[in-house]
């Protein structure tokens, strides 16, 4: 059996203990020795700017090293030259080649990161909630019904995705990072906000935490004063990057018992799984983990962005959605790659995204049509591209809000002039000669009010 086939059949490979590699350990990844020197050098340069982390399971069992340069799992985890602008890459490569010290290289990395829109969609300016005139770090509250919480022990991942819109969490700059280890502030806020029905633990990846830490954050939800918080969401890519977390880790059974305890208490536990390719569903360990999670009463919903060079093909999406349904999972979202980080490498025009979504959607049964997309998680809200049509001889995009900063915007349709090159909401202009979209004036008011509030002394 050749190595590529062996790599795609992880059930034939004995599981090993979790072992991780970061930018500092690139020379220890023996798999890279088979790659061209230029590619290895490119990885080293880009990894100085964008975060890199991979574990032994991914290296041994998910990547086809005989075709690494075109392999979606390789591109998903290893930095590529074109993820940076040419001038940014050249500046870092030249500096590294000059023998500059670590401090000088770090200073340039910080400068170049600031040009990559580290916190898109108003996360810092608009999403951080306030209680008793103080901002609650490690939390976001953008939509009325849902609060996001970033547990401090979960602000890392088993491996990093090269497309990640939360890449700024992982570069070591505390000013860019959301995290909190204080559960008291979270639950005091939730008790004050009865409109909140969903708590989302996010990161990073909460599944890197030990079960006792998860218990610390989640068991307070069982208090009757928090009955209004009906749903616990856990955002994770562990089913791809370390499915052992649910099967063979020392506290895997304790984790499953915690999920079961929540479901038996009447909470809806939604495991928000990130999948980008049907290859990620093939591993026997992943399928075992799926069965164990579902046995607790938790549901697994699947989401991921449309990415050039990884899944820019309707056949990949339709196959992935069909396999998800077969395994008892719920297709949930196809996202548009966010305007941050390595977007230039992965972004797909909205017209193409709509075409991929529609072709894939048309080829699956009704059970897979729970998926929504293509959706942009922009600052005003989640905006879905619904179609392209012609009205009064003008070709336009039909758009609508799936979620809005103002809940009254939800499901509101609006039109933008068709632009075959547009990749994000900010690239679009209102159709029919309008000066602005229907929500823009109110959105500016929301932005101005929030910025004014932040400028006032506590």
ChimeraX attribute file (.defattr): number of C-alpha atoms within 10 A of each C-alpha:
attribute: neighborCount
match mode: 1-to-1
recipient: residues
	/A:1	5
	/A:2	7
	/A:3	13
	/A:4	16
	/A:5	12
	/A:6	16
	/A:7	21
	/A:8	19
	/A:9	15
	/A:10	20
	/A:11	15
	/A:12	12
	/A:13	13
	/A:14	6
	/A:15	15
	/A:16	9
	/A:17	11
	/A:18	13
	/A:19	10
	/A:20	15
	/A:21	18
	/A:22	17
	/A:23	18
	/A:24	12
	/A:25	10
	/A:26	18
	/A:27	14
	/A:28	11
	/A:29	14
	/A:30	9
	/A:31	14
	/A:32	17
	/A:33	11
	/A:34	11
	/A:35	14
	/A:36	10
	/A:37	10
	/A:38	10
	/A:39	15
	/A:40	19
	/A:41	14
	/A:42	17
	/A:43	18
	/A:44	22
	/A:45	25
	/A:46	24
	/A:47	22
	/A:48	21
	/A:49	24
	/A:50	25
	/A:51	23
	/A:52	25
	/A:53	23
	/A:54	22
	/A:55	21
	/A:56	20
	/A:57	24
	/A:58	20
	/A:59	22
	/A:60	18
	/A:61	22
	/A:62	25
	/A:63	23
	/A:64	21
	/A:65	21
	/A:66	15
	/A:67	12
	/A:68	18
	/A:69	16
	/A:70	13
	/A:71	16
	/A:72	21
	/A:73	22
	/A:74	22
	/A:75	18
	/A:76	21
	/A:77	21
	/A:78	23
	/A:79	29
	/A:80	23
	/A:81	20
	/A:82	14
	/A:83	19
	/A:84	23
	/A:85	14
	/A:86	10
	/A:87	9
	/A:88	18
	/A:89	19
	/A:90	14
	/A:91	15
	/A:92	20
	/A:93	18
	/A:94	12
	/A:95	16
	/A:96	17
	/A:97	10
	/A:98	9
	/A:99	10
	/A:100	11
	/A:101	10
	/A:102	9
	/A:103	9
	/A:104	12
	/A:105	17
	/A:106	14
	/A:107	10
	/A:108	16
	/A:109	20
	/A:110	14
	/A:111	12
	/A:112	18
	/A:113	19
	/A:114	13
	/A:115	11
	/A:116	19
	/A:117	15
	/A:118	20
	/A:119	20
	/A:120	18
	/A:121	19
	/A:122	14
	/A:123	16
	/A:124	15
	/A:125	13
	/A:126	21
	/A:127	19
	/A:128	19
	/A:129	17
	/A:130	16
	/A:131	11
	/A:132	8
	/A:133	12
	/A:134	11
	/A:135	13
	/A:136	20
	/A:137	20
	/A:138	21
	/A:139	25
	/A:140	21
	/A:141	19
	/A:142	22
	/A:143	17
	/A:144	17
	/A:145	15
	/A:146	19
	/A:147	25
	/A:148	22
	/A:149	26
	/A:150	23
	/A:151	25
	/A:152	19
	/A:153	19
	/A:154	22
	/A:155	22
	/A:156	19
	/A:157	23
	/A:158	25
	/A:159	27
	/A:160	26
	/A:161	23
	/A:162	25
	/A:163	25
	/A:164	20
	/A:165	19
	/A:166	21
	/A:167	24
	/A:168	24
	/A:169	22
	/A:170	20
	/A:171	17
	/A:172	10
	/A:173	10
	/A:174	11
	/A:175	8
	/A:176	17
	/A:177	23
	/A:178	24
	/A:179	22
	/A:180	19
	/A:181	18
	/A:182	15
	/A:183	15
	/A:184	11
	/A:185	15
	/A:186	20
	/A:187	16
	/A:188	12
	/A:189	18
	/A:190	21
	/A:191	16
	/A:192	11
	/A:193	16
	/A:194	15
	/A:195	14
	/A:196	21
	/A:197	18
	/A:198	22
	/A:199	23
	/A:200	20
	/A:201	26
	/A:202	22
	/A:203	28
	/A:204	28
	/A:205	23
	/A:206	26
	/A:207	28
	/A:208	19
	/A:209	17
	/A:210	18
	/A:211	20
	/A:212	13
	/A:213	15
	/A:214	20
	/A:215	15
	/A:216	12
	/A:217	19
	/A:218	17
	/A:219	12
	/A:220	14
	/A:221	22
	/A:222	15
	/A:223	8
	/A:224	9
	/A:225	13
	/A:226	19
	/A:227	15
	/A:228	17
	/A:229	24
	/A:230	15
	/A:231	21
	/A:232	24
	/A:233	22
	/A:234	22
	/A:235	22
	/A:236	24
	/A:237	25
	/A:238	23
	/A:239	23
	/A:240	26
	/A:241	23
	/A:242	24
	/A:243	22
	/A:244	22
	/A:245	23
	/A:246	25
	/A:247	21
	/A:248	14
	/A:249	16
	/A:250	13
	/A:251	15
	/A:252	18
	/A:253	16
	/A:254	16
	/A:255	23
	/A:256	21
	/A:257	15
	/A:258	19
	/A:259	27
	/A:260	20
	/A:261	16
	/A:262	22
	/A:263	18
	/A:264	12
	/A:265	11
	/A:266	13
	/A:267	22
	/A:268	19
	/A:269	22
	/A:270	20
	/A:271	23
	/A:272	23
	/A:273	23
	/A:274	20
	/A:275	23
	/A:276	25
	/A:277	20
	/A:278	17
	/A:279	17
	/A:280	18
	/A:281	19
	/A:282	17
	/A:283	21
	/A:284	14
	/A:285	21
	/A:286	24
	/A:287	16
	/A:288	15
	/A:289	23
	/A:290	21
	/A:291	14
	/A:292	17
	/A:293	21
	/A:294	18
	/A:295	13
	/A:296	19
	/A:297	19
	/A:298	21
	/A:299	20
	/A:300	24
	/A:301	22
	/A:302	24
	/A:303	21
	/A:304	19
	/A:305	26
	/A:306	29
	/A:307	22
	/A:308	17
	/A:309	16
	/A:310	19
	/A:311	19
	/A:312	19
	/A:313	19
	/A:314	20
	/A:315	15
	/A:316	17
	/A:317	24
	/A:318	22
	/A:319	16
	/A:320	23
	/A:321	30
	/A:322	21
	/A:323	17
	/A:324	20
	/A:325	15
	/A:326	12
	/A:327	15
	/A:328	15
	/A:329	21
	/A:330	23
	/A:331	25
	/A:332	20
	/A:333	19
	/A:334	22
	/A:335	21
	/A:336	29
	/A:337	30
	/A:338	25
	/A:339	23
	/A:340	21
	/A:341	28
	/A:342	24
	/A:343	22
	/A:344	19
	/A:345	19
	/A:346	22
	/A:347	23
	/A:348	22
	/A:349	17
	/A:350	25
	/A:351	19
	/A:352	18
	/A:353	27
	/A:354	22
	/A:355	17
	/A:356	21
	/A:357	24
	/A:358	16
	/A:359	15
	/A:360	20
	/A:361	21
	/A:362	12
	/A:363	17
	/A:364	16
	/A:365	13
	/A:366	10
	/A:367	14
	/A:368	21
	/A:369	17
	/A:370	14
	/A:371	19
	/A:372	18
	/A:373	24
	/A:374	27
	/A:375	28
	/A:376	26
	/A:377	22
	/A:378	18
	/A:379	20
	/A:380	25
	/A:381	22
	/A:382	20
	/A:383	27
	/A:384	25
	/A:385	25
	/A:386	18
	/A:387	15
	/A:388	18
	/A:389	13
	/A:390	12
	/A:391	11
	/A:392	6
	/A:393	7
	/A:394	12
	/A:395	17
	/A:396	21
	/A:397	24
	/A:398	19
	/A:399	20
	/A:400	21
	/A:401	23
	/A:402	20
	/A:403	21
	/A:404	24
	/A:405	22
	/A:406	16
	/A:407	15
	/A:408	11
	/A:409	17
	/A:410	16
	/A:411	15
	/A:412	16
	/A:413	16
	/A:414	16
	/A:415	24
	/A:416	22
	/A:417	18
	/A:418	21
	/A:419	16
	/A:420	10
	/A:421	13
	/A:422	17
	/A:423	23
	/A:424	20
	/A:425	19
	/A:426	10
	/A:427	11
	/A:428	18
	/A:429	19
	/A:430	17
	/A:431	20
	/A:432	14
	/A:433	9
	/A:434	11
	/A:435	10
	/A:436	12
	/A:437	14
	/A:438	15
	/A:439	16
	/A:440	12
	/A:441	11
	/A:442	13
	/A:443	16
	/A:444	12
	/A:445	11
	/A:446	16
	/A:447	17
	/A:448	13
	/A:449	13
	/A:450	14
	/A:451	13
	/A:452	10
	/A:453	13
	/A:454	16
	/A:455	9
	/A:456	8
	/A:457	7
	/A:458	9
